């Protein structure tokens, strides 16, 4: 969904561009931090993909918590990007009934 943010940058006003650049920065930082946290979860690192190697990993609860946090961040950013077309559509000169219908279809994920 990050590519969508970059495309929309050229179509928006300055306040929206600031929002999108902050959004891009937030997504980039959280992705890098996620990789930095997940990669060293097992020592040696090969234990992540080869269970025959001697070593140890973090507890399952810690790994689950990281996964849930990552999933929550990804879901919230995807949700934010999914409602943005509705925000932009609302300012178009169309009858309110048509706008509500289009927004309803978009909310269902068909458009």
C-alpha positions in Angstrom: 0.0 0.0 0.0 3.0 2.3 0.3 3.2 2.7 -3.5 -0.4 4.2 -3.4 0.8 6.8 -1.0 3.6 7.9 -3.3 1.2 8.1 -6.3 -1.3 10.2 -4.3 1.4 12.6 -3.3 1.3 14.3 -6.7 -2.5 14.7 -6.6 -2.9 16.5 -3.3 -2.6 19.8 -1.5 0.4 20.7 0.7 -1.3 19.6 4.0 -2.0 16.2 2.5 1.5 15.9 1.2 2.9 16.6 4.7 0.5 13.9 6.0 1.6 11.4 3.4 5.3 12.1 3.9 4.8 11.5 7.7 2.9 8.3 6.8 5.7 7.1 4.6 8.3 7.9 7.3 6.2 6.1 9.9 5.8 3.0 7.7 9.5 2.9 6.8 10.6 3.3 10.4 8.3 0.6 11.8 9.3 -1.8 9.0 13.0 -1.3 9.7 12.5 -1.6 13.4 10.4 -4.8 12.9 13.1 -6.4 10.8 15.8 -5.3 13.4 13.8 -7.0 16.2 12.7 -10.1 14.3 16.1 -11.0 12.8 18.0 -11.6 16.0 15.2 -13.6 17.8 17.3 -16.7 17.6 21.0 -17.3 18.4 22.6 -18.3 16.1 20.5 -16.6 13.4 20.5 -19.8 11.3 18.2 -21.3 14.0 15.4 -19.2 12.5 15.2 -21.4 9.4 17.2 -24.5 10.4 15.9 -26.2 13.6 18.8 -28.7 13.5 21.3 -26.0 14.6 22.1 -25.8 18.3 21.0 -22.6 20.0 18.1 -20.8 21.6 15.3 -18.5 20.6 13.2 -15.9 22.5 10.1 -17.2 24.3 7.0 -17.9 22.2 5.1 -15.2 24.1 7.7 -12.6 23.1 7.6 -13.7 19.4 3.8 -13.7 19.5 3.7 -10.2 21.0 6.0 -8.8 18.3 3.9 -10.4 15.6 0.6 -9.1 17.0 2.1 -5.6 17.3 3.4 -5.7 13.7 0.0 -6.9 12.5 -1.8 -4.2 14.4 0.4 -1.5 12.9 0.0 -2.9 9.4 -3.8 -3.2 9.8 -4.1 0.3 11.1 -2.0 1.8 8.3 -3.9 -0.2 5.7 -7.2 1.0 7.1 -6.0 4.6 7.1 -5.1 4.3 3.4 -8.3 2.5 2.6 -10.5 5.4 3.9 -8.5 8.1 2.2 -10.3 7.7 -1.2 -13.6 8.3 0.6 -12.2 11.5 2.1 -11.2 12.8 -1.3 -14.4 11.6 -3.0 -16.5 13.5 -0.5 -15.3 16.9 -2.0 -16.3 16.0 -5.5 -19.4 17.7 -6.9 -21.8 14.8 -7.0 -25.2 14.3 -5.4 -24.9 13.2 -1.8 -26.8 10.0 -2.6 -24.3 9.0 -5.3 -21.3 9.8 -3.0 -22.8 7.7 -0.2 -23.4 4.8 -2.6 -19.8 5.0 -4.0 -18.4 5.2 -0.5 -20.5 2.2 0.5 -19.2 0.1 -2.4 -15.6 1.2 -1.6 -16.0 0.3 2.0 -17.0 -3.2 0.9 -13.8 -3.5 -1.0 -15.3 -3.8 -4.5 -13.8 -0.7 -6.0 
